[in-house]
């Protein structure tokens, strides 16, 4: 873990010179270590087949998508319990669209073709999930990934809503996210002066919304009002977990100032946490967002299955090099965030002063 080293018996100037030399040496060592890990991962990835790189992920996506006709059939039932089961199945399809697929599309992790990744990005994010690709890319790809846990940049502060009490924030407010996300998207684009993008985004989102409502009306026989309620109720199914995952994996870990940020290997290893014990979320959200989050931050271009494959290499290398490998269960993090809500989600996070490896 990063720590502060104290010196005595030397002049301040001499101590500072020694410290700078040590820092430089450690930086070189860390960079070499990261280069070595890059080499190991690259060698592993080069040996993988298309099936291992992308085929497994698409099979999982198609299997979840097979729930779409099942859900439309179940939602047509007059039996309330069957209807609820239909909502659950419909919600799982949305969960895969809005998290696993939209996230991987943003990272060009769905296939080798950049053009197809851009197509899937718009399909899964804007058309299916009503969230702007441009806003998502700005927040996630341009800021969160390169500046993970750096205060004022990728510090996850956009997830904080300190006005809300803990149980409201953790379990109730996320249910409204599917209704709010298209409004937030368009508002942010307008505020940024991207009028053309806002209009294009609104058009794609409206087309997606209309398509899903049409499916519910034609194949499940729902009225317009019931189709809209069903759509947003099903989309709320995975949003509490979506919020949890986003805060559990970074908040509460060391945060750094932009001026004094550590080398990338330390920034990522101390600032990311893998969530274990929820294979269901691994399937719906993807390994890169759940059990291989650190691997994803170190190698963001890898697909979900590639992250799973390189995980043992990354874990072993990080531990052998004395770096931090954060892991915890979803349940433990949930208990911690409910208990320490004020410390973690209301108060400003303390800054970790990186000086070197203690
Ligand atoms: Zn990512």
Boltz pocket constraint, residues with backbone or C-beta under 6 A from the ligand:
constraints:
  - pocket:
      binder: B
      contacts: [[A, 103], [A, 107], [A, 140], [A, 145], [A, 296], [A, 300]]
      max_distance: 6.0
